[in-house]
Amino acid sequence: MAQDFQSFLADYRSRHGDDVLVVGDAVSADQEVTAVVDALARRGRDPLVLFERVEGLGVRVATNVFASRARVARLLGVDTAGLHEAYQARAAKPLKMREAGAGPVTEVVRQGDALDLRELPLLRHFETDRGPYITNALVIAEHPDTGAGNMSYHRSMLRSPTELATSLHSRGDLWRLLQLAASRGRPLPVAVVIGCHPLVMLAGSARLPFGADEREVAGGLLGEPLEVVRTPVHGIQVPAGAEFVLEGEIDPEAKADEGPFGEFTGYSSDRSTNNLLRVCTLMRRRDPMLVDVVGGRSAEHLNLARIPRESEMAEKLKARFSGVTALHYPSSGTHFHAYVAVRQMRPGEARQVMLGLLGWDPYLKTVIAVDPDVDVTRDDEVLWALAAHFQPHRDLLLVDGLPGSPLDPSSSVHGTTSRMGLDATRGPDFHGTRAVIGEAAIARAEALLRGR
């Protein structure tokens, strides 16, 4: 498998050209890429979009790669019904990286006086953004003692020709590595990867124990070891097929204002750790593309983060509760809602399932449990189940004072949130027969409407 984005794109267009929209007209780098993707979404369309001409950038821009669950499933060789299982099966078989002497990303290397980050192709996504942002910045750092790597997403904004301002507000493993560096009085060496194979990008959203390496998960998703090269100064192993890589250090003491930025909540957030990243090396392909991720509440932004999360949670739930049949995080709930289908074996099992999910996923605030005949991928089906089966005095559970997402605009000043489970299953004492249409009539209707 070719492990770079451009090879992926060429192959995907040859096999699924109807799923790629090519925009040949010139568009502005100021919000128009976001506007096109948003307009498509409002029309119920989610193609991969390739912009041939973006004013002032000098490179092609590809975006909306992850907007379609069907497309992500296709990357893993399955349909959407098998997406969770396929992701978990591959992610559970990480492969050691394979070091290469060179790769596309080593074709151009700039350091010293030749380094100028203003040559990076950057987009401004929302009118409320502070400026152009790198929305798909995969930051890689390695443990100074063990060499174990961490690869995770962090929004990054150009600050000067040699500096980025970034936020580690997730307080994840990169934050932990930065605190370790600070305790030793050192900066943290990092590499910022901008654009790579979609399966490598998907691995960057994996939630792993501290010390596990997302680059090895990328190998598992690819089905072969991730080919890497070392950065010139710090020797950090980065994808050889990347479009751009920036090498530098995060200073634990220095601060740099960044934000507001349009986040997954639908609000422009200025909650930030305001970290300063000093860049010493720019590596890139000779003919790079910008692989963009539209921010805000876009389907792409949400899917990229939630498909790994859904897959992990679905596996945990099904292993613990045999009655769980499906799990879905709806776009309408950003990362804060989940729908779970449960075939209850005994009274109270739906509550137990919801409590497990609310405890395992720190972002969730609301879980709705439904019966297996309810399609959890459809908001209208879940809301119908809520209307028909839910009694607030009996079927509501609340838990307060738990840590939540730092970007939740409704959370307390201390970052705590309450969580809620809504049992919209029928329960053992429910009496009613669901109105259905017979299969023969459905098939006849489909035949009558075919092609119309």
N, C-alpha and C positions, 0 to 999 in steps of 0.2 A: 504493500500500500504506500502510495506517495503521501508523505506526512505534512505537506504544506497546503495552505488554503487555496492557492491558485490552481494547483493540480486537482484538488477536490472540486473546485468550481467548474473547471473545464469538463471534468467527468460528469458532474451532476447535470450540467446543461445539456450534454450529449444524450443523457438517458431520461431526464425529466425537464426538458426545456419548457414545458407548459407551466412549470412551477417556478420559473424565473422570469421576473419582469425587468427588462432592460430599458432604462430611461436615457435616451440619447440627447435630449435637450439639456442645455446648461441650467444648473440650479445653483442657488447661493449656498455657501457654507454656513450662513447664518439662519438656522431654523428650518430651511426648506426641505432638507432631508427628512427631518422629523415630521414636517407637515405632510409630505407625500405618504409616509408610512401610516400616519394617523388617518388620512383620507381613505386609504385602502382599508384600514380596519373598520372604519365606519360603514364601508360598503360590504363588509363581511369577507374581505379578502386578506390573505396572509402570505403572499409569495416572497421568496428571496428576491431582494431588489438590488439591481446593479446600476449604479449611476456612472455613466461614461464621462460626464463633464461636470465637475464641481468647481465653481469659480474660485480661483486663487490657490487651489490645492495642487494641481498638476498630477494627480493620481486618480485612478478609478476608486469608487467607494462601494463596498458591498455591505448590506445591512439586512435586518429582519430574518437572519438565518434561523433563529430559534423560535420565531413567532408561531410556527406550525408544529403541533405535537406529532402529526403524521410524518413531517419531514425529519424530526429528531428520531422517531421510531425507525424510519427508513435508513438512517445512518447506522442503526444497530441491527438492521436486517430483519425487522419485525414490523407488525402493524401496531396500531395504538393500543390494542388490547394487551399486547405482550410487552409494552414499554417498560413497566416497572421491573418485571422479572428479568428482562434482557439486560437492563442497566445494572441491576444488582448482581446478576450472574457474572458479568464481565468485570465490574468494579471489585468483586470479591476475589479476583485472580490477578492481582497486580504483577507487573513484570519489571524486572530491573532494567534500567536505562542502558542504551548502547551508545558509547561515545564515538563520535565521528571526528575526523580531522578538520572538516570544513562542511559548509552547507550553504543554502541560499542566503541565510542571514549574515554570513561572513563576507559577502561579496563587496560590501562597502563598510569601512570602519573609520570613524572620525573621533579624534581625541585632540586635546590641547586647543590651540587657536583655531583648528578646523571644526571644532564642535560648536554647533549652534542649534539649539532645540527649536528655534523658530522655523526651521525647515520641516518640522513634523507637520503632516496634514491633520489639522484639528477642526472639529465642528462645534458650533454652538447649537445646542439642542432646544433650549427654551428661552423665551424672552426674559425670564426671571433668573436665568443662570448668570453667574458672575462673569463668565466668559467662555471661550471654547474649552472643552474638557476631553480627556481620554476616558471614555466610559468603559472600555474593556481592558483596563490596565491589569494584567496578571502579574502580581508582584511575587518574585521568588526570593526566598532567603534560606540559608542553610545553618543548622545548629553548629556553633563553633567547635563543639567537642565531638559530636557523633557524625556530623555531615548530613544528617537527615534533613530533607528539604520541606519547605512549605510553599504552596502556590495558591494564592487567593486573590480575589478581586478587590480593588480599592480605587475609587474615583481619584483622578489626578488632574491638576490644572497647571498650565504653564505659568511660571513666576518670573523667570529670567532666561537668558540664553543657555544657562547651565543648571537651572533649578526648577523643580516641580514642587507644588504644594499638594499634599495628599491627606487623606483621612483614614484612620484605622479604627473608626467608631464601632466596628463589629467586636472589638476587644477579643479577637480570636488568637490563633497561634502566632501570627505575625506580630501582634502586640506583645505576646509573651516573649518572643525572641528579642524584640526591641528592649523590653525590660531587663532581660538577661544581659544584653550588650551594655545598657546603662549601668547595671550593677558592677560591671567591670571597667566602667569609664571609657567605653569605646563606642564609635558609631556602628550601625548595623549595615554590612554590605548587602545590597539587593540588586536584582535585575528586574526590569519592567518589560514584559513581553506584550507587544501590541500586534495582534493578528496572528493566528495559527490555525491549524486544522480544527474544525468544529468539535471533534471528539476530545481534543486536548483542552479546548475552551470549556467543554462540559465537565471535564475532570477538575477544573479549577473551582467548581462549585461543590465538589464532594465534601462531606463533613466527616473528618477522620480524627482519630485520637492523636494527641500531640506526639510527634515522632514518626507518624506514618507520612508517606510522601505522595502527594497528588500526582507527581510526574510518573510514578509507577502505576497509579490508577489509570492515567492516560494510556499507558502501554496496554493495560488490561482492556480498555475500551477499544483501542485500535486493533487488538489481537496480535500485536507484535511489540517488541521493545521500542520505546520512544527514543528516536535518535537525537542526541544532544551534542552541543559544542560548549566549550568553556569560554567565559568572558575573559578579555585580555588581562584585566587588573586583578580581580578577586577570584577568578576561576570558578564562577558559579555556572552550573550546568543548565543550559537553556535549550529550548527546542531548536534544532538545526534548521527547521523549515519555517521559522517565524518570519514575519514581514519586517518588523522592527524589534530591536532590543536596546534598552537603555540600561547601562550599568552605573551604579553609584552607591551612595551611602545615605541612610536616614540618620540624621543627627538627633539623639535622644533629648537634647537640651533646647535646640533651636525651634522656633515656631514660625509658621507662615500662614497668614490668613487665606482661607479658601472657603467657597460656598457664598451664597446659596447655590444649590444644584437640584434639579428636578429628580426626586427620588421615587421609589416604587410605591410609596404611599399616595402619590398624586399631588404632593405638596413640595414646594421648593424648600429644602432643608439646609440650614446653616449649622446644624449640630455636627461638630467636627473635632478631631483631635489636633488639627492644624499642624501636621508634621512637615518638616522641610526635608526634601530629598535632593541632594547634590549629585549631579550627573557628571561622570568623567569619561564615558564612552557611549557613542551612538553606533550601533550596528544595524545594517539593513540590507535588504535585497537590492539589486541594481535597478529593478523595475517594481517597486513595492506597490501594494494596494493598501487602502485603509479598510480594515474590517471593523465596522462600527457596530455598537450595540445601542439602540435607541433607549434612552432612559425613561424615567417617569413610570406610568402605569402601562407601558407597552407590553403586549403579549410576549415579545422577545425577552425583555428585561425580567419579567416574572417567570417565564418558562425556564430560562437559563439557571435560575436559582432554585426553582421549586421542583423540577423533575428529579434531581438527585435527592432532595429532601423527601418528596412523596415516596420515591422508591425505597428509601431507607425505612420510613415510617410504615409503609405497607408491609414490608418484610417483617419488621418487629411485631406488628399487630397480628399478622396471620400466624406467626410462630407461637405467639402467646394465646391468641383467641381464635379457635378454629372456626367460629361463626362469622368472622370478618370476610366479606367477599369483595369489597372494592373500597378504594380511597381516592379522593380528589380534592385538590386545592383550587378553588375557583378563582378566575381572574377578578371577579367582582369583589373578592375579599382580600386582594393583594396577597400578602403572606400571612394574614391574620385569621382566615377562616379555613375550615376543612369540613368536608362531607364524608361520612363513613357509612357503608352499608353493612348491616349486621343481621345474620340469621340467628336469632336468640334461642339458646338452648335452655335458658332458665331466666326467671324474672331478675331484673337488675343488671343483666350482662351488658346491655347497651351503655349503662352508666359506667361500668367498669372499663369498657373500651374507651369511652370518652375521657375518663380520668387518666388512663394510660397515655393517650395521645396528647392531652394537655400537659402532662408531666414531662413527656419526652421531648416535645418540640417547644423551645422557649419563645418562639415567635407567635404561636397560636393564641388567640384570645377566645375564639368561638368554634365549637364543634357541634355539628348537627348529625345525629344518628338517624338512619332511615332503614327501611326494609330492603331486601335484595332486589325486589322488582322495581325499585325506584332508580332511575338513571342518575348517578351522582355527578355526571359530567354536565348535567343540565340544571341551571338555576331554577327554571320554572317547575321542574319535577320535584326538586327538593322543597321549594317553597309551598307547593301543593301538599306534600306530605306534612309539612309543618302546620299548614292550615287545617288539614283533616284529622291529624292524630295528636297534636300537642296540646296539653293542658298546663298552663303556667304553674298552678298550685302544686301539680304532681310531677311534672316532667322537666323542671328546671333545676340545674345545680350550679352553684357559684363558688368560686375560690378567689380570695383576695390576697394582695400583698406579695405577688410573685414578680421576679425580674422579667422584663420583657424587652422588646426591640428598642434600641436607643433612638430609632427614627420614628417611632409611633407618636404622632402628634397629640394623641389623647393621654399618653402616659403621664405619671406624676413627675415632679421635678427630680425625684430620686430614681426615675426609670422603672418604677414598679407598675404593675397592671393587675387588673382582675381578669378572671377567665370564667367562661360560661359553657356549659353543655346543655343542649336542647335535645331531648329524647323525642324524636318524631317517628318512632316505630309504632306499630299498631298495638303491641302489648298483648298479653294473654287474654284479656277480657274484652277485646275489641270485637264488635259484631258488624259486619258489613261485607259486601261483595263488590269488588272493583269492576266497573263497567269496562268491557273490552270489546274489540272488534275482531271477528274471526279471521283466521289466517287466509282463507280462500278469498274473502272480500278484500283484504289488504293487497293480496297479490293481483287481483283483478284491477283494483284502483291504480296500482303502480303501472300495470300494462297499459291502461287507458291514458295515463299521463306521460308515458315515456316519450321523450322528444318534444313535448309541448312546453 
